[in-house]
Each structure stands twice: as structure tokens, then as C-alpha cells.
Amino acid sequence: MLQFSRFVAVRFIMAIITLLMVSFIVFSLMELVPANCAERYLAFKNTQGEQVSVADIRAEEIRMGLDKPYVTRWVNWVSDVFVRGDFGTSCILRVRVNDLLGTKFWISLGICMASLLLAYTIAIPVGIYSATTNKPGLNNVLRFVSYLGLAMPNFLLALMIMLASTILFGDSLTGLFSKEYRDVPWSFDRLMNFLSHAWLPVFILGWSATAFALQTVRALMSDEYNKLYVTAARARGLSGRQLLWRYPARHALGPIINSLGFDLNRIFNELPIIALILTLTEAGALLLESLARSNDQQLAGAIIFMLTASIIGLNFFTDIMLAVLDPRVRRGILGNA
């Protein structure tokens, strides 16, 4: 128990250090954008017909603390984020980033996590069964489906579903809420309305994720199932599910669990395009807007930081799961102590 506690503590410290490094990188990228926040904001005001002088820019820089040293600004920013969860003010919109994001990031994260859960709920049992059964016809069908999932882009699948739904039902299935539920407080009815719309982006994002996970599970399981230790266990009288879950499946699922953070990142990377097609008003669409159109690096930096923090948190959780399943993981971090 002491060794496991030490393992958790070490992994937690490593996660915090990683998050601090990520915060420094994100803040640096925000600072490297041409012209500082005060200059970009006043340039925007200039396009609205207001006259802006050099003195105005200097006064705005002092008000925003941009006259302070770089490291001091980073320490202040990261302290606000870690201690108060405050990401500051949007550079262009002049609104608190927390107010802009609201529940949008958590909705986006929920969609991505649901897509990930869907992918592995299908891929793990189907991939294990495909690797351990001697049915060429079934294997060929699963191989075709997985190749199709990898070859067909998610945005093309989204367009096909929207076109079919519009032709057959007169509804394009866009958005995450019906019109009457978009701006009302959360309630049970609004939650049900959200779930009735959210299944589509979950399915679309889970499409390629399922295909990728299925290929991975099948390959890992096939490799483990044919190793000598499985043959030896079978010779000792183990068979069926007892053999399958005690040895090859347990070892094959280790790399799968370890890749959850990577898969979450990959799914979120696909979310902005799907959000654009399905007109979803969530963090993926907001990230695309802040990067490509408004050049609001404070808002974009907040979304990227929160996504990275979610991935680091998921990796921390999967490390704990792996340590429970495989003591070799603990020994790999702590040595033989």
C-alpha cells in the first residue's frame, strides 16, 4: 500500500509539473502573437471609427499590466488560473473568458469523452472476439468496417447524415439545442433536449475513433493470444473466459488504457470541423473562431490550456488504472522499492 501511495504521489507531482510547463508554453504562444493585447484591442476600436493615439495604447498597456516583465505576467496568469480558475479577459471582446466559455468547454469535453467511451465500448469486446475467433467471414467484415471508418473523414459522414436527414425527415439535425432551449437555464427538459441532439456529434466523432481502436485492440490481442505463456496456461487447463481475461486480454489492454489521453486529443482536434458543419456552439467552434477570425489569443489559450489539463488529468487516471492492473508499472516509476 505504501508503494502504491508513493506511486500516486510521484505521478501527481509529475502531472502538476507537466501542467506548469504547458501553461508556460501556452502563455508564450499568446505573447508571441504580433502586437500585444492592448494594441490589438485599440486597433479593433480604430476600425469602429474611434481615434486612437500612442498615449491611449500606452495607458491601456499599463492598465492591463503589459508593462510588467514577461515572467511576472506569466506567474500572475498561472496563479489566477490555478488558484481562482480565472483566465482573465478576452483581448478583443473585453469580456471575462470564463463568462465566454461558460459551460461550452464542459459540453465539448463531455461530447469527446462520450465519443471515446462509445469507441472503446464497441472496440474492446469486438476486437478481442475478432482476434480470438476462427471465423474468416466475420474477420473480413470487421476489417472492412474498420478500414471504412479510417478512410471516410468525419466531416464527410456528417454531411451525408445531414443530407439524408434533410431529405427524409426535413430536419438537418444541426445544433445542440432546439431554439426554445438555447438560452434558458439548465433543467431536466433542457438536458433531455441536449441529449436528443448530442448523439449525432458523439456518433460522428466516435466513428473513426472506433475504427482506430478496433484495429489497435485486434492487433494487440492477436499478438498476445499467440504467445508462449498463453499456450502454457492453456496446457495447465485454463480455457475460455478465464484464460482470456486473466492473461492475454489483461496484457493487451494496458497499451489501450495508456493511449486514452492521445485519443481524447485526437477527437478534440476533429471537433472544430464537425462543430462548423453541424453549427455547434461549443468550445470547438469557439476555438476556431478565436484562432482563425478574431485572433483572440487569450480565449484560444484558455481553451487549449483546459484541453491540455483534461488530457493530463486523464493520463493521471489511466496511470493509476495501469498501476492497479499491472504492478510492473509501479516498479517502472519507483524502481524495486
C-alpha distance (Angstrom), angle and dihedral (degrees) to the residues before:
residue distance angle dihedral
M1 . . .
L2 3.80 . .
Q3 3.80 90.5 .
F4 3.80 91.0 50.7
S5 3.82 91.4 49.2
R6 3.80 89.8 50.7
F7 3.79 89.4 50.1
V8 3.82 92.0 51.9
A9 3.81 91.3 47.4
V10 3.82 92.7 49.8
R11 3.80 92.6 48.2
F12 3.81 91.1 47.3
I13 3.81 92.3 51.9
M14 3.82 90.1 47.5
A15 3.81 89.9 50.7
I16 3.82 91.9 51.7
I17 3.82 91.8 48.0
T18 3.81 90.2 48.9
L19 3.79 90.7 49.7
L20 3.80 91.4 50.8
M21 3.80 90.5 50.8
V22 3.80 90.3 49.0
S23 3.81 90.7 49.6
F24 3.81 89.9 53.3
I25 3.82 91.4 49.8
V26 3.81 93.0 47.3
F27 3.80 92.0 47.3
S28 3.81 90.5 47.7
L29 3.79 91.1 52.5
M30 3.80 89.3 50.2
E31 3.81 89.7 52.1
L32 3.81 94.6 46.5
V33 3.80 93.3 62.8
P34 3.85 109.4 110.3
A35 3.82 111.1 -94.4
N36 3.77 120.8 12.7
C37 3.78 125.9 -98.2
A38 3.81 94.5 -92.1
E39 3.81 92.5 51.9
R40 3.81 93.2 47.4
Y41 3.78 92.7 47.7
L42 3.80 94.4 48.4
A43 3.81 90.3 44.4
F44 3.80 86.9 55.4
K45 3.80 90.0 49.9
N46 3.81 88.5 50.0
T47 3.80 89.7 58.5
Q48 3.81 87.3 55.9
G49 3.81 91.0 60.4
E50 3.81 100.2 -95.2
Q51 3.81 118.7 132.8
V52 3.82 112.5 -124.5
S53 3.79 125.0 -167.4
V54 3.80 133.2 -165.6
A55 3.81 88.3 -106.5
D56 3.80 89.6 56.0
I57 3.80 90.5 53.2
R58 3.80 91.9 48.7
A59 3.80 92.3 49.0
E60 3.81 90.8 49.7
E61 3.82 90.9 49.8
I62 3.81 90.7 53.3
R63 3.80 91.6 46.4
M64 3.82 91.3 51.9
G65 3.80 93.7 44.1
L66 3.80 93.2 -116.0
D67 3.81 90.5 134.8
K68 3.82 90.0 69.4
P69 3.85 122.7 94.7
Y70 3.81 117.7 -81.3
V71 3.82 95.8 -113.7
T72 3.81 91.1 48.6
R73 3.80 90.9 53.6
W74 3.81 91.4 49.3
V75 3.82 92.4 48.9
N76 3.81 90.5 49.9
W77 3.81 92.2 47.3
V78 3.80 95.9 46.9
S79 3.82 91.4 44.0
D80 3.80 90.8 54.4
V81 3.81 90.3 47.9
F82 3.81 96.6 47.2
V83 3.80 99.3 37.6
R84 3.81 104.0 32.9
G85 3.80 103.4 14.4
D86 3.81 88.0 -124.0
F87 3.82 117.1 147.7
G88 3.78 95.1 -174.3
T89 3.79 127.7 -127.0
S90 3.79 129.6 -33.3
C91 3.79 108.9 -105.6
I92 3.80 96.6 -137.0
L93 3.81 105.9 23.7
R94 3.84 94.2 42.3
V95 3.80 90.6 -140.5
R96 3.81 126.5 123.4
V97 3.80 109.5 -89.9
N98 3.80 89.6 -135.6
D99 3.81 89.5 58.5
L100 3.81 91.8 48.0
L101 3.77 93.0 50.2
G102 3.79 96.6 39.8
T103 3.79 106.3 150.0
K104 3.80 93.2 -23.0
F105 3.79 95.6 98.6
W106 3.80 92.8 47.4
I107 3.80 90.3 49.1
S108 3.81 89.1 51.1
L109 3.80 92.2 47.2
G110 3.80 90.2 47.7
I111 3.81 91.2 52.3
C112 3.81 91.3 49.2
M113 3.81 93.3 46.3
A114 3.81 91.1 47.6
S115 3.82 89.3 51.0
L116 3.80 89.8 49.9
L117 3.80 91.3 48.7
L118 3.79 91.1 48.7
A119 3.80 91.4 49.7
Y120 3.80 95.8 51.7
T121 3.80 95.2 38.0
I122 3.80 86.5 62.0
A123 3.80 101.0 31.1
I124 3.82 100.7 49.9
P125 3.84 100.5 55.3
V126 3.81 94.1 33.4
G127 3.81 93.0 45.9
I128 3.82 92.4 48.4
Y129 3.79 92.0 47.2
S130 3.79 92.0 47.5
A131 3.81 92.2 50.4
T132 3.80 95.0 48.6
T133 3.79 102.8 38.9
N134 3.78 125.6 83.6
K135 3.81 99.0 -139.6
P136 3.82 111.3 121.1
G137 3.80 93.3 -173.7
L138 3.80 93.2 55.8
N139 3.80 92.1 44.4
N140 3.80 91.6 51.3
V141 3.81 91.2 51.0
L142 3.80 92.4 49.1
R143 3.79 90.9 46.0
F144 3.82 90.5 51.8
V145 3.83 92.0 48.5
S146 3.80 92.6 48.9
Y147 3.81 92.6 47.2
L148 3.80 89.3 49.4
G149 3.79 90.5 51.4
L150 3.79 91.3 51.4
A151 3.81 94.6 44.2
M152 3.81 99.6 45.4
P153 3.84 112.3 75.0
N154 3.79 115.9 -129.5
F155 3.80 92.6 -123.7
L156 3.82 90.4 56.6
L157 3.81 90.6 51.5
A158 3.81 89.2 49.4
L159 3.81 91.9 51.7
M160 3.82 91.5 47.9
I161 3.81 92.7 51.0
M162 3.81 92.1 46.3
L163 3.81 91.7 49.4
A164 3.81 93.3 47.7
S165 3.81 92.4 46.7
T166 3.81 92.4 48.3
I167 3.82 92.4 50.2
L168 3.80 96.6 42.8
F169 3.82 103.2 33.6
G170 3.80 105.6 14.0
D171 3.83 91.1 -120.6
S172 3.81 123.2 109.8
L173 3.85 92.1 -158.7
T174 3.81 92.2 -133.9
G175 3.80 126.3 152.0
L176 3.79 131.9 29.5
F177 3.81 97.3 -105.0
S178 3.77 138.3 33.7
K179 3.80 114.5 -109.5
E180 3.81 94.2 -100.0
Y181 3.81 93.0 53.5
R182 3.81 101.6 44.5
D183 3.80 100.3 93.5
V184 3.79 103.7 22.7
P185 3.83 126.0 103.4
W186 3.78 119.3 -91.3
S187 3.79 115.1 -82.6
F188 3.78 137.1 151.5
D189 3.81 91.4 -91.1
R190 3.82 91.4 50.1
L191 3.82 90.2 48.7
M192 3.79 91.2 51.8
N193 3.80 90.0 48.0
F194 3.79 90.0 50.7
L195 3.82 92.5 50.0
S196 3.81 90.3 49.6
H197 3.82 88.4 59.5
A198 3.82 102.1 31.5
W199 3.80 95.1 65.6
L200 3.81 90.7 76.9
P201 3.84 98.9 59.4
V202 3.82 88.6 39.8
F203 3.80 90.5 54.1
I204 3.82 94.1 44.0
L205 3.80 94.6 47.8
G206 3.80 90.7 42.6
W207 3.81 91.5 52.1
S208 3.79 98.5 78.5
A209 3.82 92.4 28.6
T210 3.81 89.4 58.8
A211 3.79 92.1 48.8
F212 3.80 92.1 49.2
A213 3.82 93.4 45.9
L214 3.81 91.7 46.3
Q215 3.79 91.8 55.1
T216 3.81 90.9 47.1
V217 3.80 96.0 47.5
R218 3.78 92.5 46.1
A219 3.82 93.3 49.4
L220 3.82 94.3 46.7
M221 3.79 93.2 44.5
S222 3.82 92.9 48.2
D223 3.79 90.0 51.6
E224 3.82 94.0 49.3
Y225 3.82 95.3 41.4
N226 3.79 92.6 60.6
K227 3.80 97.6 48.5
L228 3.78 123.3 114.0
Y229 3.81 96.3 -113.1
V230 3.82 89.4 61.4
T231 3.80 90.5 49.7
A232 3.81 89.1 49.7
A233 3.80 91.7 49.6
R234 3.79 90.0 49.6
A235 3.80 89.1 51.3
R236 3.82 89.4 54.8
G237 3.79 89.2 59.6
L238 3.79 102.4 -94.5
S239 3.79 115.4 138.0
G240 3.78 144.4 150.7
R241 3.78 120.6 18.4
Q242 3.78 93.1 -16.1
L243 3.79 90.6 61.1
L244 3.79 93.8 39.1
W245 3.82 99.5 51.9
R246 3.79 97.8 33.7
Y247 3.79 96.2 56.0
P248 3.84 126.6 4.7
A249 3.82 99.0 27.0
R250 3.80 92.4 46.4
H251 3.81 92.3 52.3
A252 3.81 94.7 40.5
L253 3.81 94.0 52.3
G254 3.82 93.4 57.4
P255 3.83 95.2 79.4
I256 3.82 89.4 41.2
I257 3.80 92.7 56.3
N258 3.80 90.1 44.2
S259 3.82 91.2 56.1
L260 3.82 96.7 54.9
G261 3.80 93.0 99.1
F262 3.80 91.4 51.2
D263 3.80 91.0 49.1
L264 3.81 91.9 49.2
N265 3.80 89.9 53.0
R266 3.80 91.4 48.4
I267 3.80 92.3 50.5
F268 3.81 92.5 48.6
N269 3.81 89.6 50.0
E270 3.81 88.1 59.1
L271 3.80 93.6 45.7
P272 3.86 99.3 81.1
I273 3.83 92.6 58.4
I274 3.80 91.8 47.3
A275 3.81 89.4 45.8
L276 3.81 89.7 53.2
I277 3.81 92.7 50.7
L278 3.80 96.2 42.9
T279 3.84 93.0 37.9
L280 3.78 92.6 -123.9
T281 3.80 114.6 176.1
E282 3.81 98.8 -147.4
A283 3.79 138.6 107.7
G284 3.80 95.1 -71.4
A285 3.80 91.4 58.3
L286 3.81 90.6 41.1
L287 3.82 90.8 52.7
L288 3.79 91.0 51.0
E289 3.80 90.3 48.9
S290 3.81 94.2 48.9
L291 3.81 94.5 46.8
A292 3.79 103.1 38.4
R293 3.78 105.0 29.5
S294 3.79 117.8 17.9
N295 3.84 96.8 26.9
D296 3.81 88.3 -139.7
Q297 3.80 99.2 163.4
Q298 3.82 94.4 176.6
L299 3.79 90.8 60.7
A300 3.80 93.3 41.9
G301 3.81 91.3 47.5
A302 3.80 91.3 52.5
I303 3.82 92.4 52.0
I304 3.81 92.9 46.5
F305 3.80 91.6 47.6
M306 3.80 92.8 49.7
L307 3.80 91.2 48.1
T308 3.80 91.4 49.4
A309 3.80 90.9 47.5
S310 3.81 89.0 52.1
I311 3.80 91.4 51.1
I312 3.82 91.8 47.8
G313 3.80 89.6 48.9
L314 3.81 91.1 49.6
N315 3.81 90.7 48.6
F316 3.81 89.7 50.9
F317 3.80 89.6 51.9
T318 3.81 93.0 47.7
D319 3.82 90.7 48.7
I320 3.80 88.7 56.4
M321 3.80 90.3 48.2
L322 3.80 91.2 50.3
A323 3.80 90.9 48.4
V324 3.80 89.4 54.3
L325 3.79 92.7 47.6
D326 3.81 97.9 39.9
P327 3.84 122.4 27.9
R328 3.82 88.6 -164.0
V329 3.80 88.0 75.7
R330 3.82 90.9 60.0
R331 3.78 91.5 48.1
G332 3.80 89.7 49.6
I333 3.81 90.2 60.3
L334 3.80 101.0 34.4
G335 3.78 101.3 28.9
N336 3.78 118.2 -134.1
A337 3.80 95.0 -38.2
